[in-house]
């Protein structure tokens, strides 16, 4: 009888240790997920700031770039699509499909902005406009903040994905529905560079 109690006690102890171990893995997954969600919120703040600046930039340029309406329209359309994708991603930064849509929309927006700035170079009066210069400076600062925030997010995602993929964590991560998160990386090499906004 005593040996049976000892055996049951040992089995109970092992089960308790296993339960505590699984709870530890779950809590760590939650902690790491919260870190990358928080890191994305920093990106979202800067993206929203940029989305607010772009219409002002286009509106300022309209008076000077009368023959470039198609380019200006494409910039606003790309901005609207990116803003919609960013809003969807903000509600679920770990959703790989939402992140892929955001990456695609951001790539299109960056390309449109690049064309806009290239055309703006041909308008000396626009380059000299005080409002335009101020908006360009704000946009440059915002672009830099987006880059730093994106790096912090990608670092947090890498730590989460690494922990999630380790054995035996991956077993419990799958059981609890923790999927790999997607890095926020611009897919076109030329779009990885911050938008060049210098008019000097």
N, C-alpha and C positions, 0 to 999 in steps of 0.2 A: 504493500500500500504506500509506504513511504517513498519507494523508488518510482512509483507511478506519479506521485505528487511532484517529485523532483523533475521527472521527465516532462510533465505538464508545465511546470514552472519554467523549465529551459525553453520549451516550445513557445510558451507565452512571451517570454523575454525576447526571443528571436523575432517573433511576430511584431512585438512592440517596437523593437529596434528598426525593423523593416518599415513599419508605418511611419516612424519618426524620420527615417531616411527619405521616404517618398514625400513627406510633408516638407522637408528641407529642400528637395529638388523643386517642388511646386512653388514654394515661396521664392526661391531664387529666380525661377522663370518669370514670376510675376514682377519681381523687382527689376530684372533686366528689361522686360517688356515696357514697364513704366518709364524706364530711362530713355528708351528710344522714342516712345510716344512724346515724352517731354521735350526731347531734342527736336522732334518734328515740329512741335508747337513754336519753337524759336524760328524755324524756317518759315512757317506759315505767317508769322507776324511780318517778316521781311518781304515775303512774296506779296502779301496784301498791300504793304506800303508801295511796292513797285507797281502793282496793278493800279493803284490810285494815282501814281505819278504819270503813267503812260498816256492816259487821255488828256491830261494837261499839256504834256509835251506835244502830242499830235495837234491839239487845238491851237497851241502857239505857232506851230509850223504851218497850219492851214493857210494862213494869210500870205505866206511867202512861197509855199509849194503848191501853187494853184494847179499845176499840170501834173501833179503826182498823187492825185486823189486815190488811184487804185492802190498804191503803196500804203497810203495812210489808212485806207479801209482794211487792208490785209493786216496791218499792225493791230488795229482795234479788234478785228475778228479773232486774231491769234491770242490777244490779251483776254478776250472774253472766254475763249475755250480753255485757256490756262487757268483762269480764275475759277471756272466751273470744276475743272479737274482738281485744283488745289482744295476747294471746299469739300469735295468728295473724299479726298485723301485725308484731310484733317480729321474727319470723323472715324477713320480707320487706317492709321499709318502703317499697320502691319499687313494690310490687304495688298497682295502683290499685283492684282489686276488694277486696283486704283492707282498704285504707284507707277505702273507701266503707262497708264493713260496720262498721268501727270508728267512723266518724263517725256513722252511724245509731244504733249502740248507745250511744254517748256522749250523743247528743241525747236518746234515750229516758231514759237514766239521769239526766241533768240535769233533765229534766222531772219525773221521779219524785221526785227529791230536793227540787225546788221545792215540790211538793205536800206532801211530808213536813214540810218546815220551816214551811209555812203552817199545817198542822194542829198542829204542835208549839207554835205561838204561843198556842193555846187552853189549854195546860196549864201554869199558873204553877209548879206543883211540879216539873215536868220542867225548865222553864227555870232553876229555882233549883238543880237537882241539880249538884253539883260535878263529877262524872264527865262529865256531859253537857256542861258548860261547857268542860271540858278537851278533850274530843273535838271540840267545835265549833271551838275555837281551832286545834287541829292540822289539822282539815279546811280551815279558812280558809287557813292557811299553805300547805298542800299545793295547794289550788286556785290560789293565786298562783304557785307554782312550776310548775304545769302550764301556766299561761298564758304564762309567760316561756319555758319549754322549747318550747312549741308555736310561739311567734314565731321562735325560733332555728331550729327545724326548717323552718318555712315559708320563711324567708330562704334557707336552704341549698338547699331544693328550687327556689326561684325562680332562684338562680344556676346550678344544674345544668341546669334546663329551658332557660334562656336560652342557655347555652353549647351545649347539645345541639341546639337549634333553629337555630343560626346556620349559614350556608352557608360552607364545604362540610362543616362538622362533622356536619350532619344526615345526610349520605350515609353517612359512616363509622359514625355512631351506629346507624343502621338496620342496617348490615352486621354490626355487632358485637352487636346485640340490646339496645342501650340505649334503653329506652322513657321517655317523660315520666313523672316522678313526680307524685303527687297531693298537693296541699296538705292539711294537717290543719285544716280549717275546719268549725266547727259550722254546720249548714245552716239552723237556725232562729235568727232574730235575737235572740229572748229568751233563747236558750240560750248565746249568746256571752258573756253576762255571767257572772262567777264566781258560784257559788251563794252567796246571802246567808245568812249563818249567825249574825247578830248577835241576841243575846237580851237586850240592854240596854233 
